[in-house]
């Protein structure tokens, strides 16, 4: 079950990225800045905005639901754990012994 939710989560993530990148800004199309005639999209300038807005909303809700589901499952099956929980600790480094003071009477 959790594998299915993870696969759905990844697909929704990719879809959400694509849908957000396809949307035009609120200020208008980039073609208007260069003297173009506006948007020539398949949906038209208004139809694309509503379809993409609905797709963004639906995919955002699915993203949140799958995220909550995955986090609840992680807490149930493992609880909070440290990443370094199973690692052995490194031995403490010791400083080398100080050299013996030189005896001025010996040469």
Order of alpha helices (4+ residues) and beta strands (2+ residues): alpha-alpha
